[in-house]
Amino acid sequence: MLLIVGMALLVLWSMWQLQPDRMVRKGPNAWVGMRSPATVASREAWAAAHRAAWPTARTGCILAIALLIAAAIFAIASSGLSQWEIGSLALGAVTVVMLVTFLIAFRRAERAAESVAAQ
């Protein structure tokens, strides 16, 4: 259960951190955000990239939270698997969901940044 709660907190932090308004205020940086040559080229490209990526990233976070809630319910109700086994399976599922949705979000961010650069 501790693993599930820890992952939920990490996903919620990611969702809070990646909100477009927060990312636009931070501007291009070396630590947080969708960083590529196209997205860090200008503040306008950075803003467009994060606004374009947000819907997909938010969807990934919501799906991950839903998986974690389901895993927590299953961990409480289950007598067959240990909580660590359920937590490990949930961790794997959440990792796949977050990876796939963030890769899609990154590609959308790149396209938006490139369209700003082309103007």
BAZA-908370 format. One record per residue: x negated, y, z negated of N, C-alpha, C, O in turn; residue number from 1; residue in three letters. Coordinates in nm, 3 decimals, m for minus. Each point is the difference from the previous one (the first is absolute). Example, Ala and Ser with C-alpha at 12.3 -4.5 7.8 and 13.67 -1.06 7.14 Angstrom:
# residues 2
n_east  n_north  n_up  ca_east  ca_north  ca_up  c_east  c_north  c_up  o_east  o_north  o_up  k  r
m1.319  m0.569  m0.780  0.089  0.119  0.000  m0.090  0.120  0.000  m0.104  m0.002  m0.066  1  ALA;
0.139  0.107  0.138  m0.082  0.119  m0.006  0.077  0.109  m0.073  m0.051  0.111  m0.017  2  SER;
This chain:
# residues 119
n_east  n_north  n_up  ca_east  ca_north  ca_up  c_east  c_north  c_up  o_east  o_north  o_up  k  r
m0.083  m0.119  0.000  0.083  0.119  0.000  m0.088  0.126  0.000  0.036  0.101  0.060  1  MET;
m0.150  m0.108  m0.128  m0.092  0.112  m0.005  m0.051  0.035  0.140  m0.013  0.118  0.035  2  LEU;
m0.016  m0.219  0.045  m0.046  0.022  0.137  0.109  0.068  0.083  m0.030  0.090  0.079  3  LEU;
0.152  m0.131  m0.096  0.112  0.058  0.075  0.021  0.147  m0.039  0.019  0.086  0.087  4  ILE;
m0.023  m0.058  m0.215  0.017  0.139  m0.047  m0.116  0.087  0.049  0.022  0.113  0.044  5  VAL;
m0.143  m0.166  m0.051  m0.116  0.075  0.049  0.010  0.032  0.148  m0.030  0.112  0.042  6  GLY;
0.072  m0.208  0.037  0.018  0.024  0.144  0.111  0.102  0.025  m0.013  0.085  0.087  7  MET;
0.121  m0.094  m0.163  0.109  0.096  0.017  m0.048  0.142  m0.028  0.034  0.093  0.072  8  ALA;
m0.113  m0.077  m0.177  m0.054  0.133  m0.032  m0.092  0.050  0.112  0.003  0.118  0.035  9  LEU;
m0.084  m0.206  0.020  m0.089  0.038  0.110  0.079  0.041  0.125  m0.036  0.097  0.066  10  LEU;
0.140  m0.169  m0.035  0.084  0.032  0.116  0.071  0.134  m0.022  0.005  0.083  0.090  11  VAL;
0.049  m0.062  m0.210  0.066  0.127  m0.029  m0.098  0.116  0.007  0.035  0.107  0.051  12  LEU;
m0.156  m0.126  m0.100  m0.102  0.105  0.009  m0.031  0.029  0.146  m0.012  0.117  0.038  13  TRP;
m0.002  m0.220  0.044  m0.027  0.019  0.143  0.112  0.079  0.066  m0.025  0.090  0.080  14  SER;
0.148  m0.125  m0.113  0.114  0.068  0.059  0.002  0.148  m0.041  0.027  0.087  0.082  15  MET;
m0.057  m0.059  m0.207  m0.002  0.137  m0.049  m0.115  0.077  0.064  0.016  0.116  0.040  16  TRP;
m0.131  m0.179  m0.029  m0.120  0.065  0.051  0.010  0.033  0.149  m0.054  0.101  0.045  17  GLN;
0.123  m0.185  0.032  0.004  0.016  0.145  0.115  0.087  0.050  0.022  0.008  0.121  18  LEU;
0.051  0.056  m0.209  0.106  0.089  0.045  m0.061  0.110  0.087  m0.104  0.056  m0.035  19  GLN;
0.167  m0.026  0.148  m0.060  0.096  0.093  m0.035  0.135  m0.062  m0.106  0.055  0.030  20  PRO;
0.191  m0.001  m0.114  m0.029  0.130  m0.060  m0.127  m0.004  m0.084  m0.080  0.094  0.002  21  ASP;
0.061  m0.202  m0.076  m0.123  m0.014  m0.081  m0.121  m0.012  0.090  m0.104  0.061  m0.026  22  ARG;
0.115  m0.139  0.132  m0.114  m0.021  0.088  m0.035  0.127  0.078  m0.117  0.029  0.023  23  MET;
0.218  0.047  0.016  m0.025  0.125  0.072  m0.072  0.099  m0.092  m0.092  0.069  0.043  24  VAL;
0.135  m0.062  m0.168  m0.066  0.090  m0.096  m0.145  m0.039  m0.021  m0.087  0.087  m0.012  25  ARG;
0.061  m0.216  0.007  m0.139  m0.045  m0.021  m0.087  0.029  0.121  m0.119  0.030  m0.014  26  LYS;
0.177  m0.039  0.131  m0.077  0.020  0.122  m0.094  m0.118  0.025  m0.008  m0.091  m0.082  27  GLY;
m0.061  0.094  0.193  m0.094  m0.109  0.031  m0.103  m0.014  m0.112  m0.060  0.098  m0.044  28  PRO;
0.041  m0.221  0.000  m0.095  m0.026  m0.108  m0.061  m0.138  0.018  0.040  m0.075  0.089  29  ASN;
m0.135  0.043  m0.173  m0.073  m0.126  0.015  0.060  m0.115  m0.078  m0.052  m0.111  0.008  30  ALA;
0.160  0.133  m0.085  0.046  m0.102  m0.091  0.140  m0.054  0.027  0.021  m0.121  m0.004  31  TRP;
0.074  0.209  0.031  0.140  m0.043  0.008  0.059  0.047  0.132  m0.024  0.113  0.044  32  VAL;
0.101  m0.201  0.020  0.072  0.038  0.119  m0.036  m0.084  0.121  m0.085  m0.089  m0.006  33  GLY;
0.153  0.119  0.115  m0.024  m0.068  0.127  m0.119  0.069  0.067  0.017  0.104  0.065  34  MET;
m0.136  m0.160  m0.081  m0.121  0.064  0.049  m0.050  m0.068  0.125  m0.028  m0.119  0.002  35  ARG;
0.017  0.198  0.103  m0.062  m0.043  0.125  m0.052  0.127  0.066  0.034  0.110  m0.044  36  SER;
m0.116  m0.121  0.147  m0.047  0.122  0.066  0.114  0.091  0.047  m0.011  0.122  m0.006  37  PRO;
0.119  m0.182  0.053  0.113  0.081  0.048  0.073  0.069  m0.113  0.041  0.115  0.014  38  ALA;
m0.022  m0.183  m0.127  0.079  0.059  m0.109  m0.076  0.104  m0.080  0.061  0.090  m0.057  39  THR;
m0.193  m0.099  0.052  m0.079  0.098  m0.076  m0.052  0.112  0.088  m0.076  0.085  m0.048  40  VAL;
0.114  m0.082  0.173  m0.049  0.102  0.093  0.047  0.140  m0.039  m0.073  0.097  0.020  41  ALA;
0.192  m0.085  m0.076  0.052  0.130  m0.042  0.106  m0.020  m0.106  0.051  m0.111  m0.019  42  SER;
m0.017  0.218  m0.050  0.106  m0.007  m0.101  0.135  m0.031  0.066  0.084  m0.068  m0.058  43  ARG;
m0.063  0.119  0.180  0.125  m0.025  0.071  0.012  m0.148  0.037  0.107  m0.060  m0.015  44  GLU;
m0.217  0.001  0.062  0.000  m0.143  0.034  0.022  m0.084  m0.126  0.073  m0.099  0.003  45  ALA;
m0.135  0.140  m0.113  0.016  m0.070  m0.129  0.147  0.002  m0.043  0.056  m0.102  m0.040  46  TRP;
0.005  0.219  0.048  0.141  0.015  m0.041  0.091  m0.083  0.091  0.088  m0.071  m0.049  47  ALA;
m0.107  0.081  0.180  0.084  m0.075  0.094  m0.017  m0.150  m0.021  0.098  m0.075  0.006  48  ALA;
m0.220  0.031  m0.030  m0.027  m0.142  m0.020  0.074  m0.053  m0.123  0.061  m0.107  0.006  49  ALA;
m0.067  0.180  m0.116  0.062  m0.049  m0.123  0.152  0.010  0.004  0.070  m0.081  m0.060  50  HIS;
m0.020  0.178  0.130  0.146  0.006  0.016  0.049  m0.115  0.088  0.107  m0.055  m0.025  51  ARG;
m0.184  0.018  0.126  0.040  m0.110  0.088  m0.015  m0.136  m0.070  0.079  m0.091  0.025  52  ALA;
m0.178  0.077  m0.111  m0.026  m0.128  m0.066  0.093  m0.025  m0.118  0.024  m0.115  m0.036  53  ALA;
0.029  0.221  m0.024  0.076  m0.013  m0.124  0.118  m0.095  0.007  0.012  m0.085  m0.089  54  TRP;
0.077  0.092  0.189  0.115  m0.092  m0.002  m0.041  m0.149  m0.004  0.062  m0.079  m0.071  55  PRO;
m0.163  0.043  0.147  m0.044  m0.139  0.002  m0.068  m0.038  m0.131  0.024  m0.108  m0.054  56  THR;
m0.109  0.196  0.003  m0.069  m0.028  m0.126  0.101  m0.012  m0.114  m0.012  m0.087  m0.085  57  ALA;
0.112  0.175  0.084  0.104  m0.005  m0.104  0.077  m0.131  0.009  0.029  m0.062  m0.102  58  ARG;
0.005  0.020  0.224  0.071  m0.127  0.019  m0.083  m0.117  m0.053  0.054  m0.089  m0.065  59  THR;
m0.183  0.090  0.092  m0.087  m0.106  m0.052  m0.003  m0.003  m0.151  0.004  m0.107  m0.061  60  GLY;
m0.010  0.224  m0.001  0.000  0.007  m0.146  0.132  m0.050  m0.057  0.001  m0.072  m0.100  61  CYS;
0.109  0.109  0.162  0.132  m0.045  m0.048  0.013  m0.152  0.014  0.051  m0.066  m0.090  62  ILE;
m0.096  0.011  0.202  0.002  m0.145  0.018  m0.087  m0.070  m0.105  0.037  m0.103  m0.054  63  LEU;
m0.153  0.160  0.027  m0.089  m0.059  m0.100  0.064  0.002  m0.139  m0.009  m0.098  m0.073  64  ALA;
0.073  0.209  0.038  0.068  0.007  m0.130  0.113  m0.103  m0.007  0.018  m0.065  m0.103  65  ILE;
0.057  0.050  0.212  0.107  m0.100  0.003  m0.056  m0.141  m0.020  0.057  m0.080  m0.073  66  ALA;
m0.169  0.049  0.138  m0.065  m0.130  m0.018  m0.044  m0.019  m0.145  0.016  m0.109  m0.056  67  LEU;
m0.070  0.213  m0.004  m0.046  m0.011  m0.138  0.115  m0.016  m0.098  m0.012  m0.074  m0.097  68  LEU;
0.123  0.141  0.123  0.118  m0.017  m0.086  0.052  m0.144  0.012  0.033  m0.063  m0.101  69  ILE;
m0.027  0.013  0.223  0.043  m0.139  0.020  m0.095  m0.097  m0.070  0.044  m0.098  m0.061  70  ALA;
m0.174  0.125  0.070  m0.098  m0.088  m0.066  0.016  0.006  m0.152  m0.012  m0.102  m0.068  71  ALA;
0.038  0.221  0.015  0.019  0.013  m0.146  0.123  m0.077  m0.045  m0.003  m0.068  m0.102  72  ALA;
0.111  0.080  0.177  0.122  m0.074  m0.034  m0.026  m0.150  0.006  0.043  m0.075  m0.087  73  ILE;
m0.113  0.032  0.191  m0.032  m0.141  0.016  m0.092  m0.048  m0.113  0.015  m0.112  m0.049  74  PHE;
m0.109  0.197  0.009  m0.092  m0.038  m0.108  0.073  m0.016  m0.132  m0.033  m0.088  m0.080  75  ALA;
0.132  0.172  0.057  0.077  m0.009  m0.125  0.090  m0.123  0.002  0.015  m0.069  m0.102  76  ILE;
0.045  0.041  0.217  0.097  m0.109  0.011  m0.064  m0.137  0.026  0.062  m0.102  m0.028  77  ALA;
m0.181  0.098  0.080  m0.061  m0.125  0.044  m0.061  m0.078  m0.116  m0.056  0.055  m0.094  78  SER;
0.070  m0.184  0.106  m0.067  m0.087  m0.096  m0.103  m0.089  0.069  m0.077  m0.070  m0.066  79  SER;
0.075  0.073  0.200  m0.090  m0.089  0.074  m0.139  0.057  0.020  m0.099  m0.072  m0.014  80  GLY;
0.089  0.198  0.046  m0.129  0.063  0.025  m0.036  0.092  m0.116  0.087  0.058  m0.065  81  LEU;
m0.217  m0.045  0.042  m0.042  0.092  m0.106  0.014  0.144  0.051  0.009  0.023  0.120  82  SER;
m0.009  0.071  m0.212  0.011  0.140  0.039  m0.120  0.044  0.083  0.013  0.085  0.088  83  GLN;
m0.130  m0.142  m0.115  m0.120  0.034  0.078  0.012  m0.052  0.143  m0.043  0.067  0.093  84  TRP;
0.101  m0.185  m0.076  0.020  m0.052  0.135  0.099  0.087  0.078  m0.023  0.032  0.116  85  GLU;
0.131  0.005  m0.180  0.099  0.086  0.064  m0.061  0.137  0.029  0.021  0.056  0.108  86  ILE;
m0.097  m0.003  m0.203  m0.067  0.128  0.020  m0.099  m0.005  0.114  m0.011  0.095  0.077  87  GLY;
m0.061  m0.205  m0.065  m0.096  m0.015  0.109  0.069  m0.006  0.135  m0.045  0.060  0.098  88  SER;
0.155  m0.134  m0.093  0.077  m0.005  0.126  0.056  0.137  0.035  m0.002  0.041  0.116  89  LEU;
0.052  0.030  m0.216  0.052  0.135  0.023  m0.111  0.093  0.046  0.021  0.082  0.090  90  ALA;
m0.138  m0.094  m0.150  m0.114  0.082  0.040  m0.035  m0.023  0.147  m0.026  0.095  0.073  91  LEU;
0.025  m0.220  m0.030  m0.027  m0.030  0.140  0.105  0.057  0.092  m0.033  0.059  0.103  92  GLY;
0.160  m0.075  m0.139  0.109  0.052  0.084  m0.005  0.153  0.008  0.017  0.057  0.108  93  ALA;
m0.040  0.008  m0.221  m0.006  0.147  m0.001  m0.120  0.048  0.081  0.010  0.100  0.071  94  VAL;
m0.122  m0.168  m0.081  m0.118  0.038  0.077  0.029  m0.005  0.150  m0.037  0.091  0.073  95  THR;
0.102  m0.197  m0.029  0.033  m0.012  0.143  0.097  0.111  0.042  m0.021  0.064  0.103  96  VAL;
0.125  m0.041  m0.182  0.099  0.105  0.033  m0.068  0.136  0.008  0.021  0.074  0.096  97  VAL;
m0.101  m0.041  m0.196  m0.067  0.130  m0.002  m0.100  0.014  0.114  m0.009  0.106  0.062  98  MET;
m0.065  m0.210  m0.034  m0.098  0.005  0.108  0.067  0.023  0.135  m0.042  0.086  0.077  99  LEU;
0.145  m0.164  m0.048  0.068  0.013  0.128  0.065  0.137  0.014  m0.016  0.065  0.103  100  VAL;
0.090  m0.022  m0.204  0.068  0.129  0.013  m0.098  0.116  0.003  0.023  0.098  0.070  101  THR;
m0.133  m0.106  m0.145  m0.097  0.109  0.003  m0.078  0.001  0.131  m0.041  0.107  0.045  102  PHE;
0.019  m0.221  0.017  m0.063  0.000  0.132  0.092  0.065  0.104  m0.046  0.075  0.086  103  LEU;
0.175  m0.104  m0.094  0.097  0.065  0.090  0.004  0.150  m0.028  0.000  0.081  0.093  104  ILE;
0.002  m0.045  m0.220  0.001  0.143  m0.037  m0.126  0.069  0.049  0.006  0.113  0.048  105  ALA;
m0.120  m0.179  m0.059  m0.125  0.060  0.045  0.003  0.025  0.150  m0.047  0.104  0.048  106  PHE;
0.101  m0.198  0.026  0.007  0.019  0.146  0.092  0.117  0.033  m0.031  0.078  0.090  107  ARG;
0.142  m0.065  m0.160  0.089  0.114  0.022  m0.069  0.131  m0.036  0.019  0.102  0.067  108  ARG;
m0.098  m0.105  m0.173  m0.075  0.119  m0.041  m0.100  0.040  0.108  m0.013  0.118  0.033  109  ALA;
m0.056  m0.216  0.020  m0.097  0.028  0.108  0.067  0.063  0.121  m0.050  0.098  0.055  110  GLU;
0.163  m0.154  m0.014  0.071  0.056  0.115  0.042  0.143  m0.025  m0.016  0.086  0.088  111  ARG;
0.069  m0.058  m0.206  0.043  0.136  m0.034  m0.119  0.096  0.000  0.010  0.111  0.052  112  ALA;
m0.121  m0.153  m0.109  m0.120  0.085  m0.003  m0.053  0.024  0.141  m0.042  0.111  0.032  113  ALA;
0.042  m0.214  0.050  m0.046  0.017  0.138  0.090  0.092  0.080  m0.047  0.074  0.086  114  GLU;
0.176  m0.078  m0.114  0.093  0.090  0.071  m0.024  0.146  m0.042  0.015  0.090  0.082  115  SER;
m0.052  m0.067  m0.207  m0.034  0.135  m0.044  m0.127  0.048  0.069  m0.009  0.114  0.043  116  VAL;
m0.089  m0.204  m0.034  m0.127  0.036  0.064  0.018  0.029  0.149  m0.073  0.081  0.057  117  ALA;
0.170  m0.147  0.006  0.023  0.018  0.143  0.069  0.133  0.033  m0.001  0.045  0.114  118  ALA;
0.060  0.018  m0.216  0.072  0.125  0.025  m0.090  0.118  0.014  0.047  0.112  0.021  119  GLN;
